[in-house]
């Protein structure tokens, strides 16, 4: 029974590690050296919406973050508890922390973390 549970657990872990995408590309397969994590707090929540800037083209007048939103295997946006949660996620997916800064837009903090791909 324990062997079956271990096999199921490993299968789920390997499936979920390939499920996270940016603009339809698995995060581990991105052909970029650097990326930037942008964390914006959600209204009436302690959680963050994380978008990833890899230099991709986005629509100028669009407020749609669909091209930059980190999505799960179901195509839904991932929600992180904190920037450290997002940092740990990207570290587990082959990126290392470079620097961070915060900008306040209106009354909302926007967190910026620069990451570099491990070789």
C-alpha positions as MATLAB code, in Angstrom:
seq = 'XXXXXXXXXXXXXXXXXXXXXXXXXXXXXXXXXXXXXXXXXXXXXXXXXXXXXXXXXXXXXXXXXXXXXXXXXXXXXXXXXXXXXXXXXXXXXXXXXXXXXXXXXXXXXXXXXXXXXXX';
ca = [
       0.000    0.000    0.000;
       2.827    2.395    0.872;
       4.486    1.785   -2.498;
       1.264    2.685   -4.302;
       0.922    5.908   -2.306;
       4.537    6.852   -3.062;
       4.036    6.215   -6.786;
       0.837    8.286   -6.815;
       2.547   11.103   -4.907;
       5.557   11.163   -7.257;
       3.279   11.109  -10.293;
       1.266   14.060   -8.990;
       4.429   16.008   -8.106;
       5.999   15.457  -11.510;
       2.717   16.349  -13.243;
       2.253   19.542  -11.260;
       5.856   20.676  -11.734;
       5.321   20.769  -15.501;
       1.887   22.359  -15.266;
       2.906   25.930  -14.406;
       3.116   28.083  -17.508;
       3.640   31.645  -18.638;
       1.876   32.489  -21.858;
       1.450   28.751  -22.508;
       5.163   27.884  -22.034;
       6.212   25.705  -19.060;
       8.279   27.788  -16.647;
      11.280   25.438  -16.853;
      11.292   25.698  -20.669;
      11.402   29.506  -20.904;
      14.226   30.638  -23.174;
      15.242   33.619  -21.034;
      18.200   34.346  -18.768;
      16.343   36.810  -16.505;
      12.767   37.312  -15.396;
      11.002   39.620  -13.012;
       8.355   38.589  -10.503;
       5.712   41.263   -9.935;
       3.554   40.779   -6.859;
       0.379   42.793   -6.406;
      -1.788   42.398   -3.346;
      -5.342   41.229   -3.927;
      -8.179   43.427   -2.732;
      -9.437   42.397    0.703;
      -6.916   39.529    0.934;
      -3.463   38.846    2.314;
      -2.575   36.837   -0.813;
      -0.777   38.118   -3.916;
      -1.368   37.913   -7.626;
       1.940   37.116   -9.274;
       2.774   38.094  -12.823;
       6.021   37.298  -14.586;
       7.827   39.679  -16.921;
      10.090   37.867  -19.370;
      10.115   40.667  -21.934;
       7.101   39.310  -23.767;
       4.929   41.585  -25.859;
       1.716   42.672  -24.209;
      -1.136   44.730  -25.533;
      -0.524   48.422  -24.788;
      -4.045   49.518  -23.861;
      -5.108   46.214  -22.378;
      -5.432   45.710  -18.641;
      -5.492   41.974  -19.299;
      -2.563   40.278  -17.565;
      -3.254   36.972  -19.313;
       0.142   36.955  -21.067;
       2.082   37.502  -17.828;
       0.024   35.561  -15.299;
       1.601   32.419  -13.932;
      -0.963   29.649  -14.473;
      -1.452   26.137  -13.179;
      -2.141   23.013  -15.220;
      -5.845   23.951  -15.402;
      -5.047   27.362  -16.925;
      -6.020   29.260  -13.770;
      -3.828   31.953  -12.239;
      -1.654   30.815   -9.353;
      -2.138   32.636   -6.079;
       0.795   32.858   -3.682;
       0.680   33.586    0.039;
       3.649   35.951   -0.119;
       6.545   37.026   -2.296;
       8.709   34.498   -0.461;
       6.244   31.800   -1.541;
       6.691   32.929   -5.183;
      10.467   33.207   -4.708;
      10.658   29.642   -3.374;
       8.494   28.428   -6.267;
      10.786   29.986   -8.892;
      13.890   28.799   -7.039;
      12.520   25.249   -7.225;
      12.036   25.801  -10.971;
      15.652   26.752  -11.716;
      15.931   30.476  -10.931;
      17.992   32.336   -8.341;
      17.290   35.646   -6.648;
      19.241   38.736   -7.827;
      17.592   41.806   -6.263;
      14.259   43.213   -5.085;
      12.500   46.545   -4.691;
       9.008   47.844   -3.938;
       7.062   50.590   -5.720;
       3.863   52.099   -4.369;
       1.226   52.736   -7.009;
      -1.752   54.574   -5.567;
      -2.146   52.985   -2.146;
      -0.951   49.593   -3.318;
       2.546   48.116   -3.031;
       3.933   46.357   -6.106;
       6.829   44.040   -5.305;
       9.531   43.452   -7.933;
      11.974   40.541   -7.660;
      14.620   40.036  -10.339;
      15.553   36.407  -10.941;
      18.331   34.782  -12.967;
      18.166   31.311  -14.502;
      20.605   28.779  -13.053;
      22.876   27.207  -15.627;
];
